[in-house]
Amino acid sequence: MDINQIVERLRAERNKLEAAIQALEGVGGGPAAKRRGRPPGNANKPTPTAGPKKTRGMSAAARKRIAEVMRKRWAAAKKSGKKRL
């Protein structure tokens, strides 16, 4: 094979590659640009929690202790003449 035949085959291969690239760009609407944001799809959706969120309760004794402490605090603030705590 002489050099002219090699060059001709390379040009033919290049033309095939360019045609394939143009066909692929036509399908995708242009060159593939990276999209911003969260990609669509079921795999990316957050999973729901197993059940209702449990809240911590306070016992009656603890509530009573806190109420007594707050009454003492308010009484001391009232006695000292403070408008705000």
Legacy VTK file of the C-alpha trace (Angstrom):
# vtk DataFile Version 3.0
C-alpha trace
ASCII
DATASET POLYDATA
POINTS 85 float
0.000 0.000 0.000
1.283 3.402 -0.832
0.823 6.490 1.288
-2.000 7.903 -0.853
-4.183 4.861 -0.224
-3.510 5.045 3.529
-4.420 8.740 3.615
-7.599 8.053 1.611
-8.698 5.311 4.045
-7.990 7.562 7.032
-10.115 10.344 5.496
-12.950 7.885 4.862
-12.733 6.719 8.481
-12.752 10.335 9.679
-15.880 11.048 7.615
-17.627 8.030 9.145
-16.695 9.182 12.638
-17.903 12.731 11.996
-21.215 11.409 10.654
-21.641 9.223 13.760
-20.877 12.176 16.048
-23.399 14.397 14.260
-26.058 11.687 14.503
-25.480 11.309 18.232
-25.570 15.065 18.804
-28.849 15.230 16.886
-30.423 12.654 19.189
-29.319 14.369 22.387
-30.105 17.913 21.248
-26.501 19.036 21.051
-23.348 18.244 22.914
-23.962 16.566 26.244
-23.965 19.351 28.825
-23.949 18.554 32.502
-27.319 19.352 34.038
-27.573 21.321 37.232
-29.590 20.169 40.205
-30.761 16.817 41.402
-31.068 14.228 38.634
-34.538 12.833 37.999
-35.453 9.285 38.895
-36.879 7.090 41.596
-33.476 6.250 43.027
-33.011 9.856 44.133
-36.319 10.363 45.923
-36.138 10.497 49.710
-37.526 7.456 51.459
-40.409 7.982 53.874
-39.829 7.351 57.558
-40.982 4.118 59.130
-43.709 5.752 61.206
-44.719 8.844 63.108
-41.910 10.616 64.871
-41.841 9.791 68.553
-41.801 12.705 70.966
-40.240 12.531 74.356
-42.636 13.005 77.190
-42.015 14.577 80.548
-43.093 12.817 83.691
-45.517 14.494 86.063
-42.852 14.658 88.766
-40.392 16.415 86.451
-43.075 18.871 85.351
-43.879 19.621 89.000
-40.188 20.229 89.865
-39.768 22.619 86.927
-42.960 24.475 87.860
-41.729 24.966 91.450
-38.345 26.244 90.281
-39.993 28.687 87.863
-42.366 29.988 90.560
-39.365 30.675 92.803
-37.575 32.419 89.952
-40.576 34.599 89.126
-41.069 35.471 92.794
-37.406 36.502 93.127
-37.619 38.607 89.966
-40.840 40.257 91.158
-39.290 40.994 94.554
-36.180 42.592 92.978
-38.312 44.738 90.663
-37.119 43.287 87.353
-39.498 43.714 84.438
-37.846 40.939 82.408
-36.151 37.700 83.372
LINES 1 86
85 0 1 2 3 4 5 6 7 8 9 10 11 12 13 14 15 16 17 18 19 20 21 22 23 24 25 26 27 28 29 30 31 32 33 34 35 36 37 38 39 40 41 42 43 44 45 46 47 48 49 50 51 52 53 54 55 56 57 58 59 60 61 62 63 64 65 66 67 68 69 70 71 72 73 74 75 76 77 78 79 80 81 82 83 84
